[in-house]
Amino acid sequence: MVTLEDNKPSIELIGDGNILPHSDKLLFPFYSTALKGVHLSIFKIYGNNVVQFFQENNYDGSYRLRQVGRPVFEKDIYFTQKGGVDLNEKNLFSFDLSKFIEPDPGAIYRCRLEYETSSIQL
């Protein structure tokens, strides 16, 4: 008897958010299952607009974002299978955000990970 495991594609963020210290690396960790890559987009809420943002939102809010900030980065990023990593299993990955943005003290950065699934017809 052969049992085939069908892991569904998923992304799982670690925690509810992070306050990142000023350092050389700004790591954004997450788990990924059955994905070859993700689409990363970063939205910046400017420091002088943070109070306005919190008048109508919680940390995870998105109401009227365009009034307080702008998208600053967007890219498809593909994972590589190094050291026997099986992309069909749950794996821990992280992005160094300092490679994509120039941190602005007082600003809030919202990172969004997305993936696209494609259907295969047999």
N, C-alpha and C positions, 0 to 999 in steps of 0.2 A: 504494500500500500504506500502510495506517495502522497504526501501532504504538501500542498503549495500554499505559501503564505502570501496574501495579497495586501501589502501595506498601502494604505491610502495616503496620498500626498498631504503633507501638513507642515505648518510652521508653528512653533510654540515659543513665545517670548518668555524670557526669564525675568520674573518680577513685574511690577506695575510701572516701572520707570526708574531712571537713575539720575542722580546729580553727579556729574562727572567732574573730578578735580582737574585743575590745570596740570597737565603732564604731557609727555611726548606721545603717549598713546591714549586714545579715547575708545575703549573697547565696547562694542555693542554685541552681547552674546545672545544666541538663540539656538533652538533645536530645529532640525529639518529632517523630514522623513520622505523618502521616495521622490526626491527632487534633484534635478541636475543643476539648478540655479534659481535665483530669485530676482525680482525687480525691486531695487532699493530707491526710495524717494525720501528726500530730507526737506522739511519745511522749517523756515526760520521765523520765529516770532521775535521781533526786534525788542531790545531791552527797554526802550522808551515807550513801548506799547504793551508791556507785560501787565500793568495794572488794568488797562482797558480790556485785555484778553480775559483776565480773571473776574471782571465785572459780569461777564456773561457765560463763563465756562469754568469747568473743573480742569484738572491737568489733562484729562483725556478728551476734553471737549473739542468741538470743531466748528462751533457756530461763528460765522462771520470771520473766518480765518484770514481771508484776503484783505481785510481792513487793518490787520495788525502785523502781517508778515508776507513773505513770498517764498516760493519754492527756490531752493539753492542748489539742489543736486538731484539727478535722476539717471539711473543706469541699470541695465541688466548685468548681473554678475553670476558667472557660472562656477560651480564647484569643481575641483580637480580630485581625482581618486588617487591620493598619495598614501603610501604605506598600507595598502590593503583596505582602505576605507570603503565600505559597501554603502553606496548612496541610497540603496533601498531600505536600509535600516535607519533607526533614529540616531542622528549624529549631532554633536555639539559643534557649532561654528561661531565665529565672531568676526566682525568687521572693525577695522581701525578707522573710526570716523575722521581722524585727523588727516587721512589721505584724501578725503573728499570735501572737507570744509575747513575754513579758517575760523576757529572758535572765537566767539565774541562774548566776553564776560557780561553776564546779565541777560543774555538772550536765552530763549528756549528753543530747542531743536526737536522737532517731531519726526521720528523715523518711521517709515512705513515699508513693510515687506509684503510683496504680493507674488503669487505664482499663477501660472496658466496651465491648465490641464488640457490635454488633447485626447479625443476619443479615437480609438482604433476599432475599425470594423473588420470582423473576420468573416 
